[in-house]
Amino acid sequence: GQYAIVMDDDYHAVDDHSKPGLHAPIVIEDDVWIGARVVVLRGSHIGRGAVIGANSVVKGRIPPFTVAVGMPARVIREIPRRD
């Protein structure tokens, strides 16, 4: 989505800007839709076919074939699979 931000790093420590921040890889599987202005934080995993609603903040794991929204993003419904 437009203006989405994917951040795998905190850039610097809160108390000391000379120290690097924490970092962890992000996994975004196939066929994921990410809405406008969504922020995906370090260590997050978004499962295949998931939809992330606009203005949401993803922190952690979003299961496959679900719709998640909010801050932090929470699953609000499942999406029927079309395999």
Secondary structure, 3 states (H helix, E strand, C coil): CCCCEECCECCECCCCCCCECCECCCEECCCCEECCCCEECCCCEECCCCEECCCCEECCEECCCEEEECCCCEEEEECCCCC
